Structure formats: C-alpha cells, structure tokens
C-alpha cells in the first residue's frame, strides 16, 4: 500500500490511524493462516448522500481496502458503493449467508462524517 493510499485511509485523525493499523494487522495475521480457511469480506463505501455534496474519501478508502483483502487471498471479497438503507440491509443479509461456514468474516463500512 503506497503512502498516498495510507493518507487517503487515515486522513489526520487518530481514529483513522487506529482503524488502518487494525485492518493491516488483521489481514497480515490472516495471510499467515492455513489456506484451508474460508475468509470472506464485505466492504461498503458510501460517498453519495442525499443532502450533502459527493464525498471522495469513503469510495477511495473502500477501493483500497477491497484491494488489500483480495491481495490477502480472501475467498470472497465483495465491494459495494453508495447503498441506500434497503440495499444495505440486503447486502448485509446476503453476506451473513456467506459467512455461515467462514472461518474469518469481516464487514467494513467506509463513511465520512459531514462537517459544516
């Protein structure tokens, strides 16, 4: 992961840096696991909101994280963008079905708090 991607993920917040470290640690641990494990991930990046301008970071963050899980050889890596409430519920329900026999299941929501 390049320096520009790290900055995109973390911004300047401490919470962002903690999240990034946690994701990298988790993926690093899972890469060393036995290849027989079923590992699945769902990454949702919501950048389009009804009452604010389009946000770039959530979609960018989701793309970087999705790529990271694919490189870590997760069996299923689903990436969704700009889901409305009903679509989000459907995606989570479908993902839950895929996790039933998984050894590792990760669901991440990339979003951004709007500040005026």
GROMACS elastic network, one bead per residue, 0.5 to 0.9 nm:
[ bonds ]
;  ai    aj funct       b0    kb
    1     4     6  0.82939   500
    1     5     6  0.62601   500
    1     6     6  0.69040   500
    1    64     6  0.81094   500
    1    68     6  0.79382   500
    2     5     6  0.52787   500
    2     6     6  0.64221   500
    2     7     6  0.88457   500
    3     6     6  0.50421   500
    3     7     6  0.62899   500
    3     8     6  0.86458   500
    4     7     6  0.51763   500
    4     8     6  0.62351   500
    4     9     6  0.87433   500
    5     9     6  0.62249   500
    5    10     6  0.86157   500
    5    60     6  0.85460   500
    5    61     6  0.79794   500
    5    64     6  0.69613   500
    6     9     6  0.51639   500
    6    10     6  0.60946   500
    6    11     6  0.81109   500
    6    17     6  0.87911   500
    6    20     6  0.78633   500
    6    64     6  0.89641   500
    7    10     6  0.51741   500
    7    11     6  0.52638   500
    7    12     6  0.77608   500
    8    11     6  0.57323   500
    8    57     6  0.65896   500
    8    60     6  0.72484   500
    8    61     6  0.65465   500
    8    64     6  0.89038   500
    9    16     6  0.67520   500
    9    17     6  0.79407   500
    9    19     6  0.87298   500
    9    20     6  0.68993   500
    9    57     6  0.74887   500
    9    58     6  0.85012   500
    9    60     6  0.79406   500
    9    61     6  0.53333   500
    9    62     6  0.87845   500
    9    64     6  0.80128   500
    9    65     6  0.86710   500
   10    13     6  0.63548   500
   10    14     6  0.78221   500
   10    15     6  0.78688   500
   10    17     6  0.51287   500
   10    18     6  0.84289   500
   10    19     6  0.78786   500
   10    20     6  0.66725   500
   10    61     6  0.88728   500
   11    14     6  0.86880   500
   11    16     6  0.66931   500
   11    17     6  0.79929   500
   12    15     6  0.88029   500
   12    16     6  0.73470   500
   12    17     6  0.78742   500
   13    16     6  0.51828   500
   13    17     6  0.65255   500
   13    18     6  0.88165   500
   14    17     6  0.50800   500
   14    18     6  0.62275   500
   14    19     6  0.86103   500
   15    18     6  0.50641   500
   15    19     6  0.61334   500
   15    20     6  0.85906   500
   16    19     6  0.50703   500
   16    20     6  0.61350   500
   16    21     6  0.86130   500
   17    20     6  0.50692   500
   17    21     6  0.61288   500
   17    22     6  0.85285   500
   18    21     6  0.51607   500
   18    22     6  0.60929   500
   18    23     6  0.86374   500
   19    22     6  0.50991   500
   19    23     6  0.61820   500
   19    24     6  0.86241   500
   20    23     6  0.52182   500
   20    24     6  0.61782   500
   20    25     6  0.85356   500
   21    24     6  0.52056   500
   21    25     6  0.60299   500
   21    26     6  0.85079   500
   22    25     6  0.51416   500
   22    26     6  0.60480   500
   22    27     6  0.85612   500
   23    26     6  0.51266   500
   23    27     6  0.60844   500
   23    28     6  0.83880   500
   23    65     6  0.83703   500
   24    27     6  0.52402   500
   24    28     6  0.59205   500
   24    29     6  0.85003   500
   24    68     6  0.85439   500
   25    28     6  0.50676   500
   25    29     6  0.61173   500
   25    30     6  0.85913   500
   26    29     6  0.51939   500
   26    30     6  0.62026   500
   26    31     6  0.86679   500
   27    30     6  0.50146   500
   27    31     6  0.60831   500
   27    32     6  0.88054   500
   27    68     6  0.79162   500
   27    69     6  0.69623   500
   27    72     6  0.65035   500
   28    31     6  0.51984   500
   28    32     6  0.67240   500
   28    72     6  0.77147   500
   29    32     6  0.54692   500
   29    33     6  0.66897   500
   30    33     6  0.50212   500
   30    34     6  0.82813   500
   30    39     6  0.82566   500
   30    72     6  0.75398   500
   30    74     6  0.87154   500
   30   104     6  0.81846   500
   31    34     6  0.81193   500
   31    35     6  0.83275   500
   31    72     6  0.55715   500
   31    73     6  0.73038   500
   31    74     6  0.86182   500
   32    35     6  0.83840   500
   33    36     6  0.83989   500
   33    37     6  0.73789   500
   34    37     6  0.59726   500
   35    38     6  0.79166   500
   35    73     6  0.87546   500
   37    75     6  0.88316   500
   37   102     6  0.73390   500
   37   103     6  0.57258   500
   37   104     6  0.76084   500
   38    74     6  0.74208   500
   38    75     6  0.62226   500
   38    76     6  0.83669   500
   38    99     6  0.87936   500
   38   101     6  0.74640   500
   38   103     6  0.52806   500
   38   104     6  0.65454   500
   38   105     6  0.84957   500
   39    73     6  0.81486   500
   39    75     6  0.54741   500
   39    76     6  0.67359   500
   39    77     6  0.86115   500
   39    99     6  0.84205   500
   39   102     6  0.58513   500
   39   103     6  0.59657   500
   39   105     6  0.59325   500
   39   106     6  0.82338   500
   40    69     6  0.87891   500
   40    74     6  0.57519   500
   40    75     6  0.58348   500
   40    77     6  0.58815   500
   40    78     6  0.81916   500
   40    95     6  0.86360   500
   40    98     6  0.76206   500
   40    99     6  0.68354   500
   40   102     6  0.67604   500
   40   103     6  0.83037   500
   40   104     6  0.63053   500
   40   106     6  0.64300   500
   40   107     6  0.85885   500
   41    66     6  0.83007   500
   41    69     6  0.73731   500
   41    74     6  0.72359   500
   41    75     6  0.84270   500
   41    76     6  0.61741   500
   41    78     6  0.62365   500
   41    79     6  0.83906   500
   41    95     6  0.83044   500
   41    99     6  0.88361   500
   41   104     6  0.82752   500
   41   105     6  0.56799   500
   41   107     6  0.56742   500
   41   108     6  0.79279   500
   42    66     6  0.82493   500
   42    76     6  0.81825   500
   42    77     6  0.59328   500
   42    79     6  0.59045   500
   42    80     6  0.77322   500
   42    91     6  0.85737   500
   42    92     6  0.83216   500
   42    95     6  0.70111   500
   42   105     6  0.82135   500
   42   106     6  0.63324   500
   42   108     6  0.63163   500
   42   109     6  0.84228   500
   43    62     6  0.61245   500
   43    63     6  0.85002   500
   43    65     6  0.75119   500
   43    66     6  0.65090   500
   43    77     6  0.77125   500
   43    78     6  0.62281   500
   43    80     6  0.63182   500
   43    81     6  0.85214   500
   43   106     6  0.81799   500
   43   107     6  0.58664   500
   43   109     6  0.59737   500
   43   110     6  0.74112   500
   44    58     6  0.85427   500
   44    59     6  0.82519   500
   44    62     6  0.64569   500
   44    78     6  0.83504   500
   44    79     6  0.58486   500
   44    81     6  0.57090   500
   44    82     6  0.76345   500
   44    83     6  0.78140   500
   44    88     6  0.84753   500
   44   107     6  0.79554   500
   44   108     6  0.61975   500
   44   110     6  0.59337   500
   44   111     6  0.83802   500
   45    57     6  0.87199   500
   45    58     6  0.50523   500
   45    60     6  0.79093   500
   45    61     6  0.73064   500
   45    62     6  0.51046   500
   45    63     6  0.80228   500
   45    79     6  0.77370   500
   45    80     6  0.63421   500
   45    82     6  0.62213   500
   45    83     6  0.81310   500
   45   108     6  0.84305   500
   45   109     6  0.60332   500
   45   111     6  0.62055   500
   46    49     6  0.76363   500
   46    55     6  0.82729   500
   46    58     6  0.57867   500
   46    59     6  0.63329   500
   46    62     6  0.86487   500
   46    80     6  0.83182   500
   46    81     6  0.55626   500
   46    83     6  0.65084   500
   46    84     6  0.88672   500
   46   109     6  0.76668   500
   46   110     6  0.63003   500
   46   111     6  0.54537   500
   46   112     6  0.80947   500
   47    53     6  0.88302   500
   47    54     6  0.58132   500
   47    56     6  0.62002   500
   47    57     6  0.72886   500
   47    58     6  0.54070   500
   47    59     6  0.57925   500
   47    81     6  0.75316   500
   47    82     6  0.59045   500
   47   110     6  0.84396   500
   47   111     6  0.67237   500
   47   112     6  0.76875   500
   48    52     6  0.79322   500
   48    53     6  0.73823   500
   48    54     6  0.50025   500
   48    55     6  0.64444   500
   48    56     6  0.88263   500
   48    81     6  0.86220   500
   48    82     6  0.56531   500
   48    83     6  0.85505   500
   49    52     6  0.57756   500
   49    53     6  0.71165   500
   49    54     6  0.66863   500
   49    55     6  0.81393   500
   49    82     6  0.78939   500
   50    53     6  0.81296   500
   50    54     6  0.89434   500
   52    55     6  0.82713   500
   52   114     6  0.77352   500
   55    58     6  0.68077   500
   55    59     6  0.78782   500
   55   111     6  0.87624   500
   55   112     6  0.76000   500
   55   114     6  0.87527   500
   56    59     6  0.59471   500
   56    60     6  0.62962   500
   56    61     6  0.86500   500
   57    60     6  0.50388   500
   57    61     6  0.57752   500
   57    62     6  0.83845   500
   57   110     6  0.83253   500
   57   111     6  0.77890   500
   57   112     6  0.73491   500
   58    61     6  0.50790   500
   58    62     6  0.60540   500
   58    63     6  0.85975   500
   58    81     6  0.89496   500
   58   109     6  0.85344   500
   58   112     6  0.63233   500
   59    62     6  0.51185   500
   59    63     6  0.62226   500
   59    64     6  0.87772   500
   59    81     6  0.68570   500
   59    82     6  0.82595   500
   59   110     6  0.73289   500
   59   111     6  0.81811   500
   60    63     6  0.51540   500
   60    64     6  0.63508   500
   60    65     6  0.86889   500
   61    64     6  0.52281   500
   61    65     6  0.61464   500
   61    66     6  0.84767   500
   61   110     6  0.66380   500
   61   111     6  0.87826   500
   62    65     6  0.51384   500
   62    66     6  0.59058   500
   62    67     6  0.85094   500
   62    79     6  0.73567   500
   62    80     6  0.84326   500
   62    81     6  0.83019   500
   62   108     6  0.83826   500
   62   109     6  0.79811   500
   62   110     6  0.60371   500
   63    66     6  0.51098   500
   63    67     6  0.62005   500
   63    68     6  0.86322   500
   63    79     6  0.77516   500
   64    67     6  0.52291   500
   64    68     6  0.62595   500
   64    69     6  0.89064   500
   65    69     6  0.63696   500
   65    70     6  0.86956   500
   65   108     6  0.89548   500
   66    69     6  0.53107   500
   66    70     6  0.63018   500
   66    71     6  0.86996   500
   66    77     6  0.68177   500
   66    78     6  0.76067   500
   66    79     6  0.64744   500
   67    70     6  0.50789   500
   67    71     6  0.61522   500
   67    72     6  0.85599   500
   67    77     6  0.88318   500
   68    71     6  0.51644   500
   68    72     6  0.62282   500
   68    73     6  0.89075   500
   69    73     6  0.65505   500
   69    74     6  0.58477   500
   69    76     6  0.89965   500
   69    77     6  0.67910   500
   70    73     6  0.51715   500
   70    74     6  0.56744   500
   70    75     6  0.80373   500
   70    76     6  0.82116   500
   70    77     6  0.64615   500
   71    74     6  0.76306   500
   73    76     6  0.85942   500
   74    77     6  0.63468   500
   76    98     6  0.85480   500
   78    95     6  0.85835   500
   80    83     6  0.71713   500
   80    88     6  0.89219   500
   80    91     6  0.82352   500
   82    88     6  0.89172   500
   83    86     6  0.78457   500
   83    87     6  0.54042   500
   83    88     6  0.54604   500
   83    91     6  0.87677   500
   84    87     6  0.52300   500
   84    88     6  0.59963   500
   84    89     6  0.86711   500
   85    88     6  0.51366   500
   85    89     6  0.63243   500
   85    90     6  0.87245   500
   86    89     6  0.51730   500
   86    90     6  0.62360   500
   86    91     6  0.86516   500
   87    90     6  0.50519   500
   87    91     6  0.60908   500
   87    92     6  0.85905   500
   88    91     6  0.50967   500
   88    92     6  0.61603   500
   88    93     6  0.85362   500
   89    92     6  0.51760   500
   89    93     6  0.60863   500
   89    94     6  0.85966   500
   90    93     6  0.50639   500
   90    94     6  0.60876   500
   90    95     6  0.84492   500
   91    94     6  0.51770   500
   91    95     6  0.60156   500
   91    96     6  0.85038   500
   92    95     6  0.50080   500
   92    96     6  0.60091   500
   92    97     6  0.87368   500
   92   107     6  0.85277   500
   93    96     6  0.50896   500
   93    97     6  0.66043   500
   94    97     6  0.53031   500
   94    98     6  0.67037   500
   95    98     6  0.50533   500
   95    99     6  0.63611   500
   95   107     6  0.85758   500
   96    99     6  0.51326   500
   96   100     6  0.66844   500
   96   105     6  0.89864   500
   97   100     6  0.56433   500
   97   101     6  0.86307   500
   98   101     6  0.71659   500
   98   102     6  0.72810   500
   98   105     6  0.88761   500
   99   103     6  0.79764   500
   99   104     6  0.78974   500
   99   105     6  0.60449   500
  100   103     6  0.87341   500
  102   105     6  0.63184   500
